[in-house]
Amino acid sequence: MNFYRICCNYMGSILCVAVLVQASLAQTNAPSWTKPAALKLGDTIAIVAPAGPVDVQQVKDYAQQLESLGYKVVVSPSIGRRAGYLAGTDQERVDELNEAIRDPKVRAIFAARGGFGLTRILDRIDYASLAKDPKIITGYSDLTGLHLAIARKARMVSFHCPMPMSNLVKSDQAEYRYANECFWRTLDAKKYPVGQVGFSIMLPDNCKPDALTKGKATGRLLGGNLTLISATTGTEYALEPEGAILFLEDIEEAPYRVDRMLSQLRLVGALDKLAGVVLGDFTYKNGAEQAQMEAVFHDYFDKASYPVLWKFPCGHIAANATLPHGALAELDADKGTLKLLENPVK
């Protein structure tokens, strides 16, 4: 009997060591995330149109604003092109984007607007060049598809944030001041004193996100527009939910459509693997629709085993926060805060 116990203990020790070694190897072999450099005066910023057609005058106006701040700006002469509801053909749009990705002088790429069509070019983007030369990629809404793809293919932090045509060109208007301040606080090199690591995502005045489900969690901040997350599910560009803090927003989607998209995430097991959820803005036509939408969120998250924060300033609103997609973060639903545990830029 003693010999049997000794053998069992010995074999158990070997198994334990094997498991630890395997876990260590998995962690060692896991692809690390890269970060782009923060913007410095004199850097070159490219403004591109990879989705819907743009207002050329607004693009020019914002380019002038950037130049007045001390940046160099590159805008394609053909940025005003149009192909139906898209900013040009698939080839034109991806060529413009890839040119900016491959240009070593360009340190940031600002998508002029969202809209439609990003998913049509995801399989033609030069992720290898982006991984070799990380640079700031910004945008939200349809650009969620690009953020998800960059996370999967380049393992690089990108930025779910305001765009020139939506919030940034309106920097002189009071209602857009928060969006611009949050944007530059995240991307401007001068905002990162030596030795400072991480910071809390700033909130607009009178904004108090609430806990739908209480608790505290850490994980990589991933997500964006729910429609795009749903559209990429099942593809090689899909959200990786394991241990993530998922943030969601959308516009002009009826409660039953939000319900359908959340059920899709639930049915593929994505909602079971999360560390936490941040619900941003979902537009409502009236009070009745708002009540229906909130009921949908209660149905999916009331019994969640992780914290869920809602009414966070993120989405198709003037006060749109800049959220580093892929950065390590801490969600405290009880306090209504979202904190970055690392600098999203280097």
Short mmCIF file of the C-alpha atoms (twelve columns), coordinates in Angstrom:
data_MODEL
# 
_entry.id   MODEL 
# 
loop_
_atom_site.group_PDB 
_atom_site.id 
_atom_site.type_symbol 
_atom_site.label_atom_id 
_atom_site.label_alt_id 
_atom_site.label_comp_id 
_atom_site.label_asym_id 
_atom_site.label_seq_id 
_atom_site.Cartn_x 
_atom_site.Cartn_y 
_atom_site.Cartn_z 
_atom_site.pdbx_PDB_model_num 
ATOM 1   C CA . MET A 1   0.000   0.000  0.000   1 
ATOM 2   C CA . ASN A 2   2.847   2.387  0.893   1 
ATOM 3   C CA . PHE A 3   4.562   1.579  -2.423  1 
ATOM 4   C CA . TYR A 4   1.292   2.313  -4.222  1 
ATOM 5   C CA . ARG A 5   0.992   5.694  -2.489  1 
ATOM 6   C CA . ILE A 6   4.595   6.565  -3.276  1 
ATOM 7   C CA . CYS A 7   4.038   5.733  -6.941  1 
ATOM 8   C CA . CYS A 8   0.848   7.813  -7.047  1 
ATOM 9   C CA . ASN A 9   2.570   10.774 -5.410  1 
ATOM 10  C CA . TYR A 10  5.507   10.444 -7.787  1 
ATOM 11  C CA . MET A 11  3.297   10.250 -10.865 1 
ATOM 12  C CA . GLY A 12  1.199   13.133 -9.581  1 
ATOM 13  C CA . SER A 13  4.301   15.284 -9.174  1 
ATOM 14  C CA . ILE A 14  5.425   14.473 -12.710 1 
ATOM 15  C CA . LEU A 15  1.981   15.366 -14.053 1 
ATOM 16  C CA . CYS A 16  1.966   18.624 -12.119 1 
ATOM 17  C CA . VAL A 17  5.402   19.582 -13.434 1 
ATOM 18  C CA . ALA A 18  4.309   18.676 -16.955 1 
ATOM 19  C CA . VAL A 19  1.243   20.912 -16.679 1 
ATOM 20  C CA . LEU A 20  3.331   23.800 -15.349 1 
ATOM 21  C CA . VAL A 21  5.909   23.392 -18.105 1 
ATOM 22  C CA . GLN A 22  3.176   23.275 -20.738 1 
ATOM 23  C CA . ALA A 23  1.538   26.417 -19.337 1 
ATOM 24  C CA . SER A 24  4.905   28.161 -19.252 1 
ATOM 25  C CA . LEU A 25  5.621   27.215 -22.856 1 
ATOM 26  C CA . ALA A 26  2.158   28.386 -23.929 1 
ATOM 27  C CA . GLN A 27  2.743   31.738 -22.253 1 
ATOM 28  C CA . THR A 28  6.207   32.027 -23.805 1 
ATOM 29  C CA . ASN A 29  4.916   31.182 -27.267 1 
ATOM 30  C CA . ALA A 30  1.859   33.441 -27.024 1 
ATOM 31  C CA . PRO A 31  2.220   36.381 -29.421 1 
ATOM 32  C CA . SER A 32  2.980   39.611 -27.561 1 
ATOM 33  C CA . TRP A 33  1.156   42.834 -28.318 1 
ATOM 34  C CA . THR A 34  2.989   45.751 -29.875 1 
ATOM 35  C CA . LYS A 35  2.233   49.435 -29.473 1 
ATOM 36  C CA . PRO A 36  2.745   52.347 -31.827 1 
ATOM 37  C CA . ALA A 37  4.782   55.356 -30.790 1 
ATOM 38  C CA . ALA A 38  2.918   58.349 -29.371 1 
ATOM 39  C CA . LEU A 39  2.537   61.345 -31.662 1 
ATOM 40  C CA . LYS A 40  5.207   64.014 -31.516 1 
ATOM 41  C CA . LEU A 41  5.189   67.400 -33.188 1 
ATOM 42  C CA . GLY A 42  6.564   67.062 -36.695 1 
ATOM 43  C CA . ASP A 43  5.193   63.546 -37.177 1 
ATOM 44  C CA . THR A 44  3.295   62.736 -40.363 1 
ATOM 45  C CA . ILE A 45  -0.386  61.819 -40.160 1 
ATOM 46  C CA . ALA A 46  -2.206  60.285 -43.120 1 
ATOM 47  C CA . ILE A 47  -5.962  60.821 -43.457 1 
ATOM 48  C CA . VAL A 48  -7.599  58.010 -45.417 1 
ATOM 49  C CA . ALA A 49  -11.088 56.972 -46.543 1 
ATOM 50  C CA . PRO A 50  -11.364 53.176 -46.234 1 
ATOM 51  C CA . ALA A 51  -15.142 53.087 -45.714 1 
ATOM 52  C CA . GLY A 52  -17.882 55.567 -46.656 1 
ATOM 53  C CA . PRO A 53  -17.429 58.631 -48.938 1 
ATOM 54  C CA . VAL A 54  -16.050 61.740 -47.272 1 
ATOM 55  C CA . ASP A 55  -16.664 65.463 -47.233 1 
ATOM 56  C CA . VAL A 56  -13.459 66.735 -48.842 1 
ATOM 57  C CA . GLN A 57  -13.785 70.206 -47.340 1 
ATOM 58  C CA . GLN A 58  -14.068 68.805 -43.810 1 
ATOM 59  C CA . VAL A 59  -10.988 66.668 -44.428 1 
ATOM 60  C CA . LYS A 60  -9.064  69.722 -45.635 1 
ATOM 61  C CA . ASP A 61  -10.262 71.762 -42.660 1 
ATOM 62  C CA . TYR A 62  -9.065  69.111 -40.221 1 
ATOM 63  C CA . ALA A 63  -5.771  68.726 -42.050 1 
ATOM 64  C CA . GLN A 64  -5.236  72.455 -41.532 1 
ATOM 65  C CA . GLN A 65  -6.011  72.087 -37.838 1 
ATOM 66  C CA . LEU A 66  -3.403  69.340 -37.521 1 
ATOM 67  C CA . GLU A 67  -0.830  71.389 -39.416 1 
ATOM 68  C CA . SER A 68  -1.494  74.384 -37.168 1 
ATOM 69  C CA . LEU A 69  -0.683  72.129 -34.198 1 
ATOM 70  C CA . GLY A 70  2.670   71.244 -35.740 1 
ATOM 71  C CA . TYR A 71  2.023   67.956 -37.558 1 
ATOM 72  C CA . LYS A 72  2.579   67.098 -41.193 1 
ATOM 73  C CA . VAL A 73  -0.478  65.760 -42.989 1 
ATOM 74  C CA . VAL A 74  -0.811  63.546 -46.047 1 
ATOM 75  C CA . VAL A 75  -4.148  63.382 -47.869 1 
ATOM 76  C CA . SER A 76  -4.600  61.511 -51.121 1 
ATOM 77  C CA . PRO A 77  -5.691  63.807 -53.982 1 
ATOM 78  C CA . SER A 78  -8.363  61.218 -54.771 1 
ATOM 79  C CA . ILE A 79  -9.847  61.014 -51.269 1 
ATOM 80  C CA . GLY A 80  -13.107 62.492 -52.568 1 
ATOM 81  C CA . ARG A 81  -13.697 59.521 -54.887 1 
ATOM 82  C CA . ARG A 82  -17.013 57.715 -54.678 1 
ATOM 83  C CA . ALA A 83  -18.468 54.364 -55.719 1 
ATOM 84  C CA . GLY A 84  -22.093 54.314 -54.631 1 
ATOM 85  C CA . TYR A 85  -22.167 54.312 -50.826 1 
ATOM 86  C CA . LEU A 86  -18.402 53.663 -50.630 1 
ATOM 87  C CA . ALA A 87  -15.357 55.924 -50.815 1 
ATOM 88  C CA . GLY A 88  -14.222 54.316 -54.045 1 
ATOM 89  C CA . THR A 89  -13.806 50.757 -55.224 1 
ATOM 90  C CA . ASP A 90  -12.468 48.095 -52.890 1 
ATOM 91  C CA . GLN A 91  -9.100  48.251 -54.640 1 
ATOM 92  C CA . GLU A 92  -8.887  52.048 -54.408 1 
ATOM 93  C CA . ARG A 93  -9.712  52.057 -50.735 1 
ATOM 94  C CA . VAL A 94  -7.327  49.282 -49.737 1 
ATOM 95  C CA . ASP A 95  -4.529  50.683 -51.925 1 
ATOM 96  C CA . GLU A 96  -4.809  54.024 -50.136 1 
ATOM 97  C CA . LEU A 97  -4.761  52.341 -46.733 1 
ATOM 98  C CA . ASN A 98  -1.865  50.032 -47.580 1 
ATOM 99  C CA . GLU A 99  0.155   52.919 -48.992 1 
ATOM 100 C CA . ALA A 100 -0.129  54.703 -45.645 1 
ATOM 101 C CA . ILE A 101 0.707   51.501 -43.746 1 
ATOM 102 C CA . ARG A 102 3.828   50.917 -45.847 1 
ATOM 103 C CA . ASP A 103 5.084   54.511 -45.794 1 
ATOM 104 C CA . PRO A 104 7.783   54.719 -43.089 1 
ATOM 105 C CA . LYS A 105 7.263   58.476 -42.747 1 
ATOM 106 C CA . VAL A 106 3.609   58.056 -41.725 1 
ATOM 107 C CA . ARG A 107 3.298   57.597 -37.955 1 
ATOM 108 C CA . ALA A 108 -0.497  57.715 -37.655 1 
ATOM 109 C CA . ILE A 109 -3.433  56.865 -39.909 1 
ATOM 110 C CA . PHE A 110 -6.716  58.645 -39.241 1 
ATOM 111 C CA . ALA A 111 -9.817  57.243 -40.958 1 
ATOM 112 C CA . ALA A 112 -11.841 60.269 -42.046 1 
ATOM 113 C CA . ARG A 113 -15.155 58.542 -41.302 1 
ATOM 114 C CA . GLY A 114 -16.843 55.175 -40.899 1 
ATOM 115 C CA . GLY A 115 -19.980 54.133 -42.697 1 
ATOM 116 C CA . PHE A 116 -19.746 50.965 -44.757 1 
ATOM 117 C CA . GLY A 117 -17.393 48.694 -46.657 1 
ATOM 118 C CA . LEU A 118 -14.508 47.994 -44.311 1 
ATOM 119 C CA . THR A 119 -15.242 44.274 -44.106 1 
ATOM 120 C CA . ARG A 120 -14.966 44.052 -47.913 1 
ATOM 121 C CA . ILE A 121 -11.226 44.784 -47.769 1 
ATOM 122 C CA . LEU A 122 -10.109 43.064 -44.547 1 
ATOM 123 C CA . ASP A 123 -8.474  40.220 -46.473 1 
ATOM 124 C CA . ARG A 124 -6.365  42.621 -48.571 1 
ATOM 125 C CA . ILE A 125 -4.763  44.725 -45.846 1 
ATOM 126 C CA . ASP A 126 -0.995  44.491 -45.317 1 
ATOM 127 C CA . TYR A 127 -0.951  43.413 -41.663 1 
ATOM 128 C CA . ALA A 128 2.617   42.121 -41.950 1 
ATOM 129 C CA . SER A 129 3.930   45.606 -42.721 1 
ATOM 130 C CA . LEU A 130 1.895   47.044 -39.860 1 
ATOM 131 C CA . ALA A 131 3.309   44.468 -37.460 1 
ATOM 132 C CA . LYS A 132 6.851   45.347 -38.559 1 
ATOM 133 C CA . ASP A 133 6.271   49.083 -38.290 1 
ATOM 134 C CA . PRO A 134 3.485   49.761 -35.747 1 
ATOM 135 C CA . LYS A 135 1.693   53.056 -36.204 1 
ATOM 136 C CA . ILE A 136 -1.378  54.687 -34.719 1 
ATOM 137 C CA . ILE A 137 -4.647  53.569 -36.359 1 
ATOM 138 C CA . THR A 138 -7.799  55.456 -35.368 1 
ATOM 139 C CA . GLY A 139 -11.541 55.352 -35.956 1 
ATOM 140 C CA . TYR A 140 -14.785 53.792 -34.742 1 
ATOM 141 C CA . SER A 141 -18.110 52.509 -36.086 1 
ATOM 142 C CA . ASP A 142 -17.299 50.595 -39.329 1 
ATOM 143 C CA . LEU A 143 -13.607 50.872 -38.380 1 
ATOM 144 C CA . THR A 144 -14.330 48.295 -35.663 1 
ATOM 145 C CA . GLY A 145 -13.731 45.693 -38.376 1 
ATOM 146 C CA . LEU A 146 -10.217 47.041 -38.850 1 
ATOM 147 C CA . HIS A 147 -9.486  47.093 -35.117 1 
ATOM 148 C CA . LEU A 148 -10.595 43.477 -34.739 1 
ATOM 149 C CA . ALA A 149 -8.523  42.411 -37.754 1 
ATOM 150 C CA . ILE A 150 -5.417  44.248 -36.524 1 
ATOM 151 C CA . ALA A 151 -5.802  42.539 -33.150 1 
ATOM 152 C CA . ARG A 152 -5.915  39.127 -34.809 1 
ATOM 153 C CA . LYS A 153 -3.338  39.628 -37.556 1 
ATOM 154 C CA . ALA A 154 -0.836  42.144 -36.161 1 
ATOM 155 C CA . ARG A 155 -1.370  41.951 -32.362 1 
ATOM 156 C CA . MET A 156 -1.092  45.742 -32.224 1 
ATOM 157 C CA . VAL A 157 -2.920  48.229 -30.029 1 
ATOM 158 C CA . SER A 158 -5.136  50.504 -32.127 1 
ATOM 159 C CA . PHE A 159 -7.582  53.235 -31.121 1 
ATOM 160 C CA . HIS A 160 -11.375 53.151 -31.095 1 
ATOM 161 C CA . CYS A 161 -11.950 56.881 -31.085 1 
ATOM 162 C CA . PRO A 162 -13.444 59.968 -32.739 1 
ATOM 163 C CA . MET A 163 -12.760 60.644 -36.409 1 
ATOM 164 C CA . PRO A 164 -12.112 63.878 -38.320 1 
ATOM 165 C CA . MET A 165 -15.610 64.121 -39.820 1 
ATOM 166 C CA . SER A 166 -17.522 63.082 -36.697 1 
ATOM 167 C CA . ASN A 167 -15.938 64.818 -33.715 1 
ATOM 168 C CA . LEU A 168 -12.393 66.019 -34.317 1 
ATOM 169 C CA . VAL A 169 -12.999 68.745 -36.898 1 
ATOM 170 C CA . LYS A 170 -15.488 70.298 -34.438 1 
ATOM 171 C CA . SER A 171 -12.886 70.865 -31.717 1 
ATOM 172 C CA . ASP A 172 -13.998 74.492 -31.285 1 
ATOM 173 C CA . GLN A 173 -17.527 73.425 -30.314 1 
ATOM 174 C CA . ALA A 174 -18.164 72.903 -26.594 1 
ATOM 175 C CA . GLU A 175 -20.048 69.609 -26.970 1 
ATOM 176 C CA . TYR A 176 -17.062 68.043 -28.756 1 
ATOM 177 C CA . ARG A 177 -14.405 69.323 -26.372 1 
ATOM 178 C CA . TYR A 178 -14.366 66.155 -24.280 1 
ATOM 179 C CA . ALA A 179 -13.905 63.896 -27.311 1 
ATOM 180 C CA . ASN A 180 -10.944 65.964 -28.497 1 
ATOM 181 C CA . GLU A 181 -9.342  66.191 -25.046 1 
ATOM 182 C CA . CYS A 182 -9.654  62.440 -24.476 1 
ATOM 183 C CA . PHE A 183 -8.267  61.773 -27.962 1 
ATOM 184 C CA . TRP A 184 -5.122  63.859 -27.522 1 
ATOM 185 C CA . ARG A 185 -4.621  62.765 -23.920 1 
ATOM 186 C CA . THR A 186 -4.264  59.224 -25.296 1 
ATOM 187 C CA . LEU A 187 -2.136  59.881 -28.395 1 
ATOM 188 C CA . ASP A 188 0.035   62.905 -27.564 1 
ATOM 189 C CA . ALA A 189 3.554   62.027 -26.428 1 
ATOM 190 C CA . LYS A 190 3.607   65.094 -24.128 1 
ATOM 191 C CA . LYS A 191 0.837   63.512 -22.042 1 
ATOM 192 C CA . TYR A 192 3.137   60.704 -20.879 1 
ATOM 193 C CA . PRO A 193 5.581   61.873 -18.202 1 
ATOM 194 C CA . VAL A 194 8.587   59.636 -17.668 1 
ATOM 195 C CA . GLY A 195 7.735   56.854 -15.249 1 
ATOM 196 C CA . GLN A 196 3.963   57.157 -15.548 1 
ATOM 197 C CA . VAL A 197 2.275   53.863 -16.416 1 
ATOM 198 C CA . GLY A 198 -1.419  53.731 -17.238 1 
ATOM 199 C CA . PHE A 199 -4.234  56.151 -16.502 1 
ATOM 200 C CA . SER A 200 -7.982  56.258 -15.979 1 
ATOM 201 C CA . ILE A 201 -10.151 56.952 -19.011 1 
ATOM 202 C CA . MET A 202 -11.421 60.464 -18.400 1 
ATOM 203 C CA . LEU A 203 -15.170 61.033 -18.194 1 
ATOM 204 C CA . PRO A 204 -17.179 64.048 -19.307 1 
ATOM 205 C CA . ASP A 205 -18.817 66.304 -16.753 1 
ATOM 206 C CA . ASN A 206 -22.027 64.896 -15.290 1 
ATOM 207 C CA . CYS A 207 -21.329 61.429 -16.717 1 
ATOM 208 C CA . LYS A 208 -21.731 58.623 -14.188 1 
ATOM 209 C CA . PRO A 209 -21.623 55.105 -15.660 1 
ATOM 210 C CA . ASP A 210 -23.578 52.567 -13.609 1 
ATOM 211 C CA . ALA A 211 -22.939 48.960 -12.632 1 
ATOM 212 C CA . LEU A 212 -25.363 46.600 -14.312 1 
ATOM 213 C CA . THR A 213 -23.449 43.774 -12.651 1 
ATOM 214 C CA . LYS A 214 -21.077 44.633 -9.828  1 
ATOM 215 C CA . GLY A 215 -17.438 43.652 -9.556  1 
ATOM 216 C CA . LYS A 216 -13.927 44.329 -10.722 1 
ATOM 217 C CA . ALA A 217 -11.915 42.713 -13.520 1 
ATOM 218 C CA . THR A 218 -8.787  43.047 -15.627 1 
ATOM 219 C CA . GLY A 219 -8.263  42.074 -19.251 1 
ATOM 220 C CA . ARG A 220 -7.532  43.373 -22.715 1 
ATOM 221 C CA . LEU A 221 -9.947  46.020 -23.906 1 
ATOM 222 C CA . LEU A 222 -11.561 44.735 -27.111 1 
ATOM 223 C CA . GLY A 223 -14.724 45.404 -29.066 1 
ATOM 224 C CA . GLY A 224 -16.467 48.388 -30.606 1 
ATOM 225 C CA . ASN A 225 -19.509 48.465 -32.831 1 
ATOM 226 C CA . LEU A 226 -21.775 45.489 -32.119 1 
ATOM 227 C CA . THR A 227 -22.885 45.149 -35.748 1 
ATOM 228 C CA . LEU A 228 -19.269 44.761 -36.914 1 
ATOM 229 C CA . ILE A 229 -18.453 42.343 -34.100 1 
ATOM 230 C CA . SER A 230 -21.433 40.274 -35.203 1 
ATOM 231 C CA . ALA A 231 -20.505 40.556 -38.898 1 
ATOM 232 C CA . THR A 232 -16.986 39.223 -38.313 1 
ATOM 233 C CA . THR A 233 -18.023 36.369 -36.004 1 
ATOM 234 C CA . GLY A 234 -16.984 33.065 -37.559 1 
ATOM 235 C CA . THR A 235 -14.247 34.673 -39.662 1 
ATOM 236 C CA . GLU A 236 -10.498 34.820 -39.086 1 
ATOM 237 C CA . TYR A 237 -10.954 38.441 -38.010 1 
ATOM 238 C CA . ALA A 238 -13.443 37.706 -35.241 1 
ATOM 239 C CA . LEU A 239 -13.283 38.966 -31.684 1 
ATOM 240 C CA . GLU A 240 -11.160 36.836 -29.325 1 
ATOM 241 C CA . PRO A 241 -13.261 36.943 -26.152 1 
ATOM 242 C CA . GLU A 242 -11.102 34.903 -23.777 1 
ATOM 243 C CA . GLY A 243 -10.362 37.081 -20.738 1 
ATOM 244 C CA . ALA A 244 -11.308 40.276 -22.584 1 
ATOM 245 C CA . ILE A 245 -13.110 43.351 -21.339 1 
ATOM 246 C CA . LEU A 246 -15.612 43.735 -24.158 1 
ATOM 247 C CA . PHE A 247 -16.916 47.210 -24.955 1 
ATOM 248 C CA . LEU A 248 -19.960 47.649 -27.175 1 
ATOM 249 C CA . GLU A 249 -21.804 50.478 -28.905 1 
ATOM 250 C CA . ASP A 250 -24.143 50.895 -31.864 1 
ATOM 251 C CA . ILE A 251 -26.435 53.321 -33.637 1 
ATOM 252 C CA . GLU A 252 -29.949 53.105 -35.066 1 
ATOM 253 C CA . GLU A 253 -30.303 49.420 -34.252 1 
ATOM 254 C CA . ALA A 254 -33.704 48.356 -32.928 1 
ATOM 255 C CA . PRO A 255 -33.754 46.431 -29.644 1 
ATOM 256 C CA . TYR A 256 -34.686 43.195 -31.418 1 
ATOM 257 C CA . ARG A 257 -31.602 43.501 -33.648 1 
ATOM 258 C CA . VAL A 258 -29.306 44.146 -30.668 1 
ATOM 259 C CA . ASP A 259 -30.960 41.132 -29.025 1 
ATOM 260 C CA . ARG A 260 -30.236 39.000 -32.102 1 
ATOM 261 C CA . MET A 261 -26.587 40.037 -32.246 1 
ATOM 262 C CA . LEU A 262 -26.031 39.420 -28.539 1 
ATOM 263 C CA . SER A 263 -27.684 36.019 -28.888 1 
ATOM 264 C CA . GLN A 264 -25.227 35.222 -31.668 1 
ATOM 265 C CA . LEU A 265 -22.318 36.017 -29.344 1 
ATOM 266 C CA . ARG A 266 -23.934 33.931 -26.622 1 
ATOM 267 C CA . LEU A 267 -24.530 30.957 -28.919 1 
ATOM 268 C CA . VAL A 268 -20.886 30.846 -30.038 1 
ATOM 269 C CA . GLY A 269 -19.831 30.955 -26.379 1 
ATOM 270 C CA . ALA A 270 -18.225 34.389 -26.563 1 
ATOM 271 C CA . LEU A 271 -20.170 35.899 -23.654 1 
ATOM 272 C CA . ASP A 272 -19.094 33.064 -21.346 1 
ATOM 273 C CA . LYS A 273 -15.384 33.745 -21.845 1 
ATOM 274 C CA . LEU A 274 -15.252 37.440 -21.003 1 
ATOM 275 C CA . ALA A 275 -13.667 39.133 -18.006 1 
ATOM 276 C CA . GLY A 276 -16.068 42.063 -18.140 1 
ATOM 277 C CA . VAL A 277 -18.329 44.206 -20.327 1 
ATOM 278 C CA . VAL A 278 -18.606 47.953 -20.928 1 
ATOM 279 C CA . LEU A 279 -21.804 49.087 -22.633 1 
ATOM 280 C CA . GLY A 280 -21.457 52.383 -24.455 1 
ATOM 281 C CA . ASP A 281 -24.113 54.399 -26.244 1 
ATOM 282 C CA . PHE A 282 -26.995 52.777 -28.132 1 
ATOM 283 C CA . THR A 283 -29.234 55.347 -29.766 1 
ATOM 284 C CA . TYR A 284 -32.955 55.342 -28.989 1 
ATOM 285 C CA . LYS A 285 -35.842 56.801 -30.961 1 
ATOM 286 C CA . ASN A 286 -37.962 57.321 -27.858 1 
ATOM 287 C CA . GLY A 287 -38.396 56.349 -24.233 1 
ATOM 288 C CA . ALA A 288 -40.225 53.134 -25.057 1 
ATOM 289 C CA . GLU A 289 -37.378 51.914 -27.248 1 
ATOM 290 C CA . GLN A 290 -34.863 52.834 -24.570 1 
ATOM 291 C CA . ALA A 291 -36.783 50.725 -22.050 1 
ATOM 292 C CA . GLN A 292 -36.796 47.785 -24.480 1 
ATOM 293 C CA . MET A 293 -33.059 48.123 -25.110 1 
ATOM 294 C CA . GLU A 294 -32.278 48.240 -21.425 1 
ATOM 295 C CA . ALA A 295 -34.450 45.155 -20.902 1 
ATOM 296 C CA . VAL A 296 -32.337 43.351 -23.511 1 
ATOM 297 C CA . PHE A 297 -29.159 44.221 -21.621 1 
ATOM 298 C CA . HIS A 298 -30.695 42.998 -18.365 1 
ATOM 299 C CA . ASP A 299 -31.660 39.709 -20.039 1 
ATOM 300 C CA . TYR A 300 -28.100 39.041 -21.189 1 
ATOM 301 C CA . PHE A 301 -26.024 40.433 -18.347 1 
ATOM 302 C CA . ASP A 302 -27.986 40.418 -15.075 1 
ATOM 303 C CA . LYS A 303 -26.628 36.979 -14.205 1 
ATOM 304 C CA . ALA A 304 -23.172 37.470 -15.670 1 
ATOM 305 C CA . SER A 305 -20.300 36.134 -13.591 1 
ATOM 306 C CA . TYR A 306 -18.263 39.227 -14.425 1 
ATOM 307 C CA . PRO A 307 -18.747 42.984 -13.933 1 
ATOM 308 C CA . VAL A 308 -20.828 44.896 -16.465 1 
ATOM 309 C CA . LEU A 309 -20.698 48.674 -16.674 1 
ATOM 310 C CA . TRP A 310 -23.199 50.584 -18.776 1 
ATOM 311 C CA . LYS A 311 -23.914 54.173 -19.883 1 
ATOM 312 C CA . PHE A 312 -20.208 54.668 -20.657 1 
ATOM 313 C CA . PRO A 313 -19.360 57.597 -23.009 1 
ATOM 314 C CA . CYS A 314 -18.465 55.602 -26.095 1 
ATOM 315 C CA . GLY A 315 -20.120 55.496 -29.508 1 
ATOM 316 C CA . HIS A 316 -21.974 57.695 -31.979 1 
ATOM 317 C CA . ILE A 317 -22.207 60.643 -29.603 1 
ATOM 318 C CA . ALA A 318 -20.433 63.961 -29.213 1 
ATOM 319 C CA . ALA A 319 -18.763 62.814 -25.980 1 
ATOM 320 C CA . ASN A 320 -17.023 59.799 -27.524 1 
ATOM 321 C CA . ALA A 321 -14.134 58.453 -25.440 1 
ATOM 322 C CA . THR A 322 -10.894 57.181 -26.954 1 
ATOM 323 C CA . LEU A 323 -10.440 53.525 -26.005 1 
ATOM 324 C CA . PRO A 324 -7.154  51.758 -26.843 1 
ATOM 325 C CA . HIS A 325 -8.195  48.516 -28.513 1 
ATOM 326 C CA . GLY A 326 -6.014  45.698 -27.181 1 
ATOM 327 C CA . ALA A 327 -4.562  47.517 -24.176 1 
ATOM 328 C CA . LEU A 328 -4.641  45.955 -20.706 1 
ATOM 329 C CA . ALA A 329 -7.330  47.568 -18.581 1 
ATOM 330 C CA . GLU A 330 -9.098  47.360 -15.243 1 
ATOM 331 C CA . LEU A 331 -12.867 47.647 -15.043 1 
ATOM 332 C CA . ASP A 332 -14.393 48.613 -11.711 1 
ATOM 333 C CA . ALA A 333 -18.149 48.528 -12.165 1 
ATOM 334 C CA . ASP A 334 -18.774 49.511 -8.551  1 
ATOM 335 C CA . LYS A 335 -16.859 52.770 -8.994  1 
ATOM 336 C CA . GLY A 336 -17.921 53.242 -12.613 1 
ATOM 337 C CA . THR A 337 -14.332 53.478 -13.841 1 
ATOM 338 C CA . LEU A 338 -12.199 52.080 -16.623 1 
ATOM 339 C CA . LYS A 339 -8.455  52.301 -16.099 1 
ATOM 340 C CA . LEU A 340 -5.580  51.444 -18.429 1 
ATOM 341 C CA . LEU A 341 -2.945  49.332 -16.700 1 
ATOM 342 C CA . GLU A 342 -0.330  50.154 -19.318 1 
ATOM 343 C CA . ASN A 343 0.484   52.996 -21.652 1 
ATOM 344 C CA . PRO A 344 -1.181  52.234 -24.999 1 
ATOM 345 C CA . VAL A 345 1.673   53.943 -26.841 1 
ATOM 346 C CA . LYS A 346 5.414   53.740 -26.453 1 
# 
